[in-house]
Amino acid sequence: MDFNPKWFFLQLTLTALSLFTHSDLLSQTPTDALMMPSRNACVLLSYDMGQFDRYWEGDYLRGNETIATVHRNTFLPMAAISILGDLNLYIGLPYVKTESSEPNGGRFEGANGFQDFMAALKYRALEKQLGKGTLSLLSTVGFSTPASNYLSDYMPYSLGFGAPEFSLRGIAQYEWDSGLYVRGMGGYLWRGYTEAERDYYYNNGSYYSSTMDVPSAWNYEGILGKWFLNYSLRAELSYSAIKSTSGDDVRDYNAAQPTNKVQFERIGAFVQYYIPSIKGLGLVAYHSRVVNGRNTGKMANTGFGLTYQFNYLKDKKEIEDEN
């Protein structure tokens, strides 16, 4: 098929994933109700494979006519560190590679490199026995900023938004004594500005500037989960959503850009297994799909990872017990 610029620009619609998109891989994350024990840390190495061959231009779902299937692969090293029993620190630095299943006649390449450095603090405000279970209330504050000079205005191949982000989340969970639990999370994501390599763009009006205002967003999540095998295996079903507070729609025959109003709803399944015979070692796997959206790709993600939890600061009694 001959290259057609109109069809190409119709395909450029994927907006980069928000802060902690892959955070549900960790054994303890900024958006769950688990906390690391005092003087413990957990490290994660994960690999995520995402792809889409359809996207929403505004609220209209289109097929990728020129760039075929877009692939977005992410390698994520991440760590959770207990500062106090009720205060945990999370840090991560994803490496992202994007490409299409077809080379587009050699005219358009994907991108690869480090995306955004991410950090968050999670505080447990309440853990109380209530009825036949435990109620937990927590909050998380997070920050991310670009870790490399990647081009944000190159969608769907861009590594990220190219803008700083502050996040604030509230988390509530009720876990029955049987190991069954439900959890809800609501958060606000404040995003700053990104620099484009052009001096004009349209965002519900003409802007003669290279600076783009990336829309902030609301973030929601609901979880149904259960522990099995004497708390060595947990499984979850999830629903999550992102809704931008402002922004414009992808216009006909135009590329997507960081100013777009992005919305999506996603469902997923997640499992984690702590290996009893190897202290501290765990395996995680998950699959998720975007089922509804606006100005975003109809993305499907599959991921797996390895976690290792250890005591980074032992007291005298623990050392004597080991000896």
N, C-alpha and C positions, 0 to 999 in steps of 0.2 A: 504494500500500500504506500502511495506517495505521501510525503510529509505535507501536512496542512496546518499552518500556524493556528487557524481558528480552532481546529479540533484539539490541538495540543493544549491551548490555553483553557479549554473546557475541562481538561483533566486535572489541572493544578489546584487541588482543593483540600488536600490533607493539612490540617493544622497540628502542630507538634503537641505531644501529650503534656499534661500539666504536672506540677510537682508531685512526686511520690506516686506516679502512675504504677510503678512496679513495687511499691512498698509492701503490698500484700504477700510478698514472697518471704519476708523475714519471719523468724519465730516470734519476735516481738517487734511491732511496727508503730509508727506515729499515729495510726488510725485504728488500732485495736485496743483491747482492755487488758492486755498482758503487760507485766512489768518485769524487768530483769531483777533477780535477787541482788542484794547489796554486794558490791565488789565483784560483780560478774560482768562479762562482755560476751556478745555473740557476733560472729562475722558471717557474712553471706557472700557467696559467689553464685550468680544466677545468669541464665541466658534466656532471652525472650525473643520469640519469632512472631512478628506481626505482618499481616498482609491484607490488601483490599483490592478489589477490581470494580467496585462501584462506589459512588460518593453522592453526597447531597449538595446540590447547587441551590442555596437557599433551602427550601423544603422539598425540592424536586430531586428524586433519586435518578442518577445517570450511570451509564456504564463507561468504563475506561476505554475509549475507542482507539487512542493512540499509544498511551504509555502502558497498556495491558495491566498486569498485576504489579502493584507496587509493594515492595518488601521493605520492612523496617525491623532490623535486628539489633538488639541491645544487650550488651554485656555489662552487668552491674555488680561491682564490689560495694558492699555496704556493711556498716557496723552499728550495733546497739550497745551502749555502755551505761551501766548503772552508776550514777553519781551518788545518789542516796536511794534508800529503799522505795521512795515515792517519786523520784525524779530520774528520768532516763534521757540520755543524749543519743541522737541518731545522725550519722554522716554517710554520704554516698557520693559517687562520681561515675555516672553512666558513660559508656563508650557506645556510640550509635553508628550504624552503617545503613544507608538507604540506597535502593536501586530499583529498577524495573526489570520485569522478566524479559523484556525486549529492549535492545539498545537504542531505539528511536533513530535509526540511521546514523548513529554516532554523534548526533547533535546535542543530546542531553545526557549527562552523567548523574549518578547519585552522589552522595556525600558521605564522609566518615570522619569521626573525630570525637573528642570528649565534648559532652553536652553541657550540663550545668552542675556546679558543685552544690550539694544539698545538705542542709543541717536542720535539725529540729529538736525541741525539748518537749517531753511529755510529763505531765504532773498528774498524779492520782490524788484527787481531793477527797474521795470517799470510797471506802470498802466496808460494807455493812451487811451482816446476816439479816435477811428479811424473809420471813416465812420459810419455805422449803428451798431457799437458795440465797445467793449473794448478789447485792446490788453494788455496782461500781460506777463512779462518775470521774471522768478524766478530761483534761484539756491539753491541746498541743499547739505550740507556736513554732512556725517553720520559716526558713529563708532559703532561696536559691539564687544563683547568679551565674551567667555564662562562664564556663571554664576555658573556652577557646574562642577565637575570632571567627566563628562560623557565620555564614550568610543566612539570616533568618527569613529574608524575603525571597526564598527559593523553594516554594512548596510545589509538590508534596515531598521534596527531597531534603528540606531543611532539617537540621538536627534538633532544633527547638525554637522557642519564641525569641531568643536573643535579648531577653529583658529580665530585670530582677523581679522576684516575686516574694511577697510576705503572705503567710497563711496563718489563720487562726481557726481551730476546730474544737468542737465539744463532742464528747463521746459518753454514751450511757449504755451499760450492759447489765442484763440480769441472767445469772447462770444458776440453774437448778442443781440440786445435789446429785442428780443422775448424770450430770455432764452436758446436758442440753442447754444451749444458751441462745439469746437473741441480743442483737446489738444495733444501735443506731448512731449515726455520725452526721453532723452538719458543720460546714465550714465556709469561710469566706477567703478568697484568693485575690489579694491586691497585686496587680501587675503594673510595671512601669513602662518605660519607653524603649524602643529598639531602633537601631540605625540601619536604614536601607541604602543600597547602592544606586539610588536614583533620587532626583530632586523634585519629583512630582508624583502624586498618587491621588486616587479618588476614594473618599470615604464619606458617602452621603454629601458630597461637595468636594470641590477641588482644593488640594493642599500643595503648595509649592514649597516643599520641605522634604528632607531625607529622614526626618524623625517621625516615627509612627507610634501612636498611642495603642498599646496592647490592652484589650478590654479585660477588666477584672471579672471574677466569676464566683458563683455559688457552687458548692460541692456537697453532695448528699450520698449516703451509703446506708444500706440495710443488710444485716447478716443473720442467717440462721445456721447454727453450727452445733456440733456435738463432739465430745471426747469419747474415744473407744480404747480398748486394750489397756486398761489401767492407766489412762492418761498418757499413753505413748503415741496415740494416733488421733488427729483431729481432722474433721472434714467440715467444709462450709459451702453454702450456697449464698451468692451475693447479688445485690442490685446496687448500682451506683450511677450517678448522674452528674453532669457538669452543665451549668447554664450561665452564659456570659451576661453581664449586666448592661452591655452596650455593644456597639459595633455595627458593621454593614454586612450585607449578603454578597456572596460571590456573584458577580454580574456575568451575563452571557458573553462568551468569547473573551473572558478575562481570567487572569490567574488569581488564585486565592492569595491572601496576604495577611500579615499579622493583625490587621485591624478588624478582621471578620468576626461576626457574632457567632460563636461556636456553641452548639448544644449537642449533647448525646446522652443516651441511656444505654447502659451496658449490664449484661447478666454474666455470671461466671460461677465456676466451681473450683475449689481449692482443697488440697490435702497436704498434710505434713506428718511425717513419721519420725519419731525419735528412736534411734537404733539402740535397744537395751544393751547389747553386747559391746558397744563402743561408746563409752561415756562422753556425752556432749555433742555427739554427731547426729545430724538430722538431714532428712531429704524432703524437698518440697516440689510440688507440681501443680499446675493450674491450667485452665482454659477459660477464655472469656470472649464475648461477641458483642459488638455494638448493634443494637436492635432498632434504634431510632435516632435520628440526628438532624442537624442543620449545619451546613457549611463544613462538613467533615467527612472523612472516609468511613465506609462501612467495614470497619476493621475487625479482624479476628486475631486473637493472640493466644499462643501456647508457650508456656515457659516451664522451666525446671531449675532447681538449684540445690546447693549444698550448704548447710549451716553447721557452725561449730561454736558451742558455748563453753566458756571456761572461767575460772576464778583468776582474775588478774592481780588480786592483792590478798594474800592469805595472812591470817593472824597467827600468833604463836601456837595456839592450841591446834589449829588445822595442820600446821607443819609437823607438830609432834605426833598427831594421829596418823599422818601419812608415813612417818618414819617408824 
